[in-house]
Amino acid sequence: MTQDVLRPALLKEGDNVALISPSGPVPHDRIEAAVSVLSGWGLRPHVFPNARGNHRYFSGLDEARLADLNTAIRDASIRAIWCLRGGYGMQRIVDDVDFATLKADPKLVIGFSDITALHFALWQRLRLVSVHGPVAAQFDKGADSLTARAAKHAVMSGEPVVLTVDPAEASAPARTEGTASGPLLGGNLSLIAASTGTQDMPSLAGTVVLLEEVDEPHYKVDRMLNHLCRAGAFEGVAGFAVGQFTNCPEAADIILDRLGHLGVPILGGLPIGHGDQHYAVPHGSMSTLDVASSTLTVSPVTG
């Protein structure tokens, strides 16, 4: 039986938002920038106790980061959980997330990069729609930045997200013709590859797969895509929505080389990922990829 899709409510003025750091440490000034922007939207951001921590390359010990996440999940007054940054660490704690409570009381979960591991777990275990969007520390770009405005649109407007290819993006030459529709699943290529073989790797058959990456040399991008193909992860995919491959040399050529043989539409150059400015998109919502019009349209969180 197909599992029903869970859809959290959109945010509205007055809603409480948890700011947590489940992965890497966050400079305190960037946390304050996040608080300022979210407050300006009429939301009530709450910086959780361990969000300002620093332990090696994490924001704190595993148990501290997990405690913040589960406390936010179990607090009925919290309507969204906004991760402050990526980095590394989500996969170390994801198996102990309180999914049962989140199923009973779905909340918006927002983040990207390392948070791809959490998006996959939410989809695979709950079919919960979440938001692949900026980590809250990126609101240091300012409330009027495209990144902030696009995030607000995704979590508060209830309107579809419509993206057009930016020809200046390094991944823009990666394209093959056609249209594709299906749930938008994916995110950071490294995290997708690292999820292969775990209980949280979803079937990507029938989906539009989102790919983005940052600071990876050409051979590593090739290796990850090749591994995913050999593992059968891309069997039956409807198409590929290729976002920003920031500081990844030859990415477009490698994407076409490794994925072109699948015979499905590929649309590169989408402003999603680790670029200076980028868009938020619902993860798990229905999407349509149209290469001829160079657009990706994603249904809102609420359907």
N, C-alpha and C positions, 0 to 999 in steps of 0.2 A: 504494500500500500504506500502511495506517495505521501510523504510527510507534509502537513500543512505548513505554509510559510507564516512565520510570526512577524508582525510589523509593529514596531514601537510607535508611540505617538510623536508627532512633531513637537518641537519646543515652542513655547509661547512665553510672553513676558511674565516674569515672576517665578519661572521655573528654577529649581535648584540644579546646579551642574557640578559634578565632582571633577576636580582636576587632580589626576594621579600620574605617577611616573613608574609604570610597570617594567620599564627597561632601563635606559641609560640616565645619568644624572643631568640636571637642568640648571643652567645659571639662574640665580634668583631674580635678576632684572627681567629675564624673559618670562618668568612666571608672573611677575607683576604686570607685564604687558598683556598677557593673556587675561588676567583679571580685569584690566581696564577695558579691553575690547568687549568681552562678554558682558560686563556690567553695562556698557554702552548700548547693548542690544536689549536691555531690560531684564537680563537673566541674573541669577544669583550664584556666582561661582564660589566654590568652597575648595580651598587648597587643603588636601588631605595631609595627615601628620607626617607621612614619610616621603612626600613629594619633593622635599628640598634636600633629601639625603644624598650621600655620596660614598660608595663603597666599591673600590676597584673601578670597573667599567660599568657598574650598575648605580641606580639611585639609592640602593640599600640592599640589605640581605634579602634573600628570596622570601623569607617569611614576612618581612616588613612590607615588601611590595605587594605580595599576595593579600596581606591583611587589608591594605587600603582598597584594593580592587573588590574584595569580597564584602567589606564593610559598605562600600558604595552600592553594591548589588543588593544588599540586604536592607538598605535604608529606603523605605517606601517614599520618602520625600524627595529623593534624588531621581531626576527624570532623564539625566544623560551622564555618561562617563566619558570625559574628554581626556585622552592621553596627552601628556605634555611633550613627549618626544619618543623617538624610536631608539636606534642604537642596537642593543642586544639584551635579551633577558626574558622576553615573553615566553619563549618555549620552555624555559626552566620552571615556570609556574603554572602553565596553562592547564595541566591535568588536574589541578586542585581548585580550579575556579568553580564557584557555586552555580553551576548551570541550572540546577533544579529551581532555585529561587528566581533566576533570570527568566526561566520559562514561564513561571507563574506571574511574573511582573516584568514584562519586556521593557528595556530601556534602550535609548540610543547609545551606541558606542562609536566613538569617532577617533580616527588615527590612521597612520599608514606606516610604510617601511617595516620595521620590526613588528608592528601591530598587525601585519598581514597574518601572522600566526594566530592571533586572537580572532580576526575576521573568519578565517577558515574554520576554527573550532566552533564559533557561533553558528556558522552555516551548517557544518557537518553534524553537529550534535543537536541543534535546535531548529534549523532552518530560519534563523533570526536574521532579518535584514539589518545591516549596519551601514556605516558611512566611511568609505575610503577617502579621507580628507586630511587636511593639514593637522599636524600635532599642534597643540595650543601654543607652544612656545614660538611658533612661527608667526604669531600675531604681533611679534615685534616689528613686522613689516608695516604695521599701522592699520587702523580701522578702515581706511579708504583704499587699502591695497586690494588688488584683484583676489588674492588668496583669501582675505577676510570676507570680502563681499560674496565670493562664490561659496564659501563655507556657510555663511548665514542663509543663502538661498537654499542650500541643500537641507539644512536642518530646521528651517522655520517657514519656508514659503509654501510647501506642498505642490510646487510646480515641477515639471520635468527639468532635467539638466540636459541642455543641448550644447555640445562641444563641436567646434570646427577646427580642422587641422591648422596648425601653425607651420607654414613652410620653413620657418627658421629653425625648427627643432631638428636635432641630429637624426632622429628616427623617421623624419618625414618621407625619405625615399623608400621606406619599407611599405609597399602596398601592392596588393593584387586585387583584381576587380571582383565586384559582386556585392551582395547584401547578405546580412546575417542577423538573426534575432535569437534571443535567449537571455537567461539571467546573466548579469555581469558578475563574474567571479575572478579573483586573482589579486594582483598587487605586485609587490616587490619580487623580482625574479629569484633572488637568492633565497628568500623565505619560501617561495613555492617549491624550489628544488629541495630545500631542507625539510619540507613537510612530506616529501615523497616517502612512502613506507610507514608513515605514522597513522594513527587512527583518525587524525584530523585532515587528511588529504581527501578532499571531496572528488567525486566523479565530475570531470569537466565535460563529459559528453553532452551535447546540446546547448552548451553555454558559449557566451562571448567572453574570451579570456583576456583579462587586463594584464598587461606586462609593463613594468617600469624598473629602472635600475639607476645606480649612481656609483661612480668611482670604481668600476670594474674593468680590467684590461680585456682586450678582445678575446683572448683564449679562454678566459673564465666565462664570459658570456656564451661563447661557443660550447664550452663544456657543460654548462647548466642546461642550455636548450637541448643539446644532444642527449644528455642524461634523461631529461623529461620525455623526449621522444622514445628512447630505448625502453623506458619504464612503462610506456603505454599511457602516460598521463594525458596526452593530447588526442587520443583516439576518439573520434566522433565529435570533436569540437565544432561549433558553428562558425567561429571566426575569431580573429585576434584584434583587440583594441590596443595598439602599441602607444604607450605614453612616452614620457621623457626618459631618455637614456643619457643622463648627464655625466659628462667626462667618461664616456665609454666609447673609445675609438672604434670605428668601423662597425658600429652596432647595426645600422640599417642593412648593410651587406650580409652580416652574419645572420640576422633574423630571416632574411629572404633565403639564404642558403640552407638554413636548418629547418624552416617552417614552410617554405614555398611548395615543397613536394606534397604537402597535405591537401592542396587543392581547395582551400577555403579562403574567404576574403581576409585580407590583412590591411589594416589602416594604421599607418604610422603618423607621427607628428602631433598626437593629441596632447594637450597641455595638462597632463596628469603626472605627478611624480615629484622628483627632487629638483625641479627647476626653480628659478628665482621666484616665479609666481606660478600657481597651479590651482586647478579646480578640484572641488570635492564631488564625489559621485556615490550614489547609493550602491552598496555591495549586496548582491542577491536580488536586486530589482530587475525587472525585464528591461532589455535594451535592444536597440536596433542600430546596426552598423551599416552605413551606406557609403561605399567607397566613391561612387560617382559624384555624390554631393560633398564628400570629405567630412561627413558628420557622424557623431555618435550621440544618440538620444537615449537617456536613461530615465525610466519612470521614477516618480518620487518615492521616498521611503514608505509612504502610506499606501502605495499601490498605483 
